[in-house]
Amino acid sequence: MISSAKKGFTLIELLVVISIIALLSSVIFASLNSARAKARDAKRLLEKRQVILALDEYYNDNGTWPSFGGVMLGAVWTCFGAPSSEMCQWDPIGQTYQKSGDDNLITAMAPYMKTFPINNADSNTAGYNRIEYHTNAPVNGITGTWIWWMQENDMSASVCPVVYKSHPDKYYYCFEFVGP
């Protein structure tokens, strides 16, 4: 006896399988994005440590911190490792770029660092491109030399002594004291 019924999948069965695959892939992509953010944070933390070590070596060799131009709110600050042609600090409130880098700082730090870190953060965020370097900066009542860096995930006190989260973006910013 010959059966006239064709074997195959129904439209409903195919739609169910496609829905399940779409759901699983969205869960996987969400996990991947979280892992990528954690990896970028780990890289930024490592680069922040390298900057502090380079600044310490400079201080040990010269007896002072590297200097440069530019004053904001009484503190001298610049974007660490950025050339003067690069704008690297975004003001989300005023919607403008605030600060360029400093060629003299790059020259002074060249013996201590071969490359300078880049945040690779979203544009139009406060510290979107570079670690900032501040001298004569008053932070939480302590005036001295600080660096300012960012993370995508919340920072604990063991990672960041002074967390700054007033910018209206997704990043957490950290002020870390380097020295007097």
Residue pairs with C-beta under 8 A, 6 or more apart in sequence:
9 17
37 152
37 153
38 153
40 120
40 152
41 151
41 152
41 153
44 117
44 119
44 149
44 150
44 151
45 151
45 159
47 117
47 131
47 149
48 117
48 131
48 147
48 149
48 174
48 176
50 113
50 117
51 80
51 113
51 117
51 131
51 133
51 147
52 147
52 176
52 178
54 109
54 112
54 113
55 65
55 66
55 109
55 112
55 133
55 145
55 147
55 178
55 179
56 178
56 179
57 112
58 65
58 66
58 108
58 109
58 112
59 65
59 179
65 135
65 145
65 178
65 179
66 105
66 108
66 109
66 133
67 76
67 104
67 108
67 135
68 76
68 78
68 102
68 104
68 105
68 133
69 76
69 78
69 102
69 104
70 76
70 77
70 78
70 99
70 102
72 98
72 99
74 136
74 138
75 134
75 135
75 136
75 137
75 138
76 134
76 135
76 136
76 137
77 99
77 132
77 133
77 134
77 135
77 137
78 99
78 100
78 101
78 102
78 105
78 132
78 133
79 86
79 88
79 89
79 99
79 100
79 101
79 102
79 129
79 130
79 131
79 132
79 133
80 105
80 109
80 116
80 117
80 130
80 131
80 132
80 133
80 147
81 101
81 105
81 106
81 109
81 113
81 115
81 116
81 117
81 118
81 130
81 131
82 88
82 100
82 101
82 102
82 106
82 116
82 129
82 130
83 100
83 101
83 103
83 106
84 100
84 101
84 102
84 103
85 100
85 101
86 100
86 101
86 129
86 130
87 97
87 98
87 99
87 100
87 129
88 97
88 99
88 100
88 101
88 127
88 128
88 129
88 130
89 97
89 98
89 99
89 126
89 127
89 128
89 129
89 130
89 132
90 96
90 97
90 98
90 123
90 124
90 125
90 126
90 127
90 128
91 97
91 98
91 126
92 124
92 125
92 126
92 167
92 168
92 169
93 168
95 124
99 132
101 130
105 133
106 116
109 116
116 130
117 130
117 131
118 129
118 130
119 127
119 128
119 129
119 130
119 131
119 149
119 150
120 129
121 127
121 128
121 129
121 150
121 171
122 128
122 169
122 170
124 169
125 150
125 167
125 169
125 170
125 171
126 150
126 167
126 169
126 171
126 173
127 148
127 149
127 150
127 171
127 173
131 147
131 148
131 149
132 147
132 148
132 149
133 145
133 146
133 147
133 148
134 145
134 146
134 147
134 148
134 175
135 144
135 145
136 143
136 144
136 145
137 143
137 144
137 145
137 146
139 146
139 162
139 175
139 177
140 162
140 175
142 177
144 177
144 178
144 179
144 180
145 177
145 178
145 179
145 180
146 175
146 176
146 177
146 178
147 175
147 176
147 178
148 164
148 173
148 174
148 175
148 176
149 173
149 174
149 176
150 171
150 172
150 173
150 174
151 159
151 160
151 171
151 172
151 174
152 170
152 171
152 172
153 172
154 172
155 163
155 172
155 174
159 174
160 172
160 174
160 175
160 176
161 174
161 175
161 176
161 177
162 174
162 175
162 176
162 177
163 172
163 173
163 174
164 172
164 173
164 174
164 175
165 172
165 173
167 173
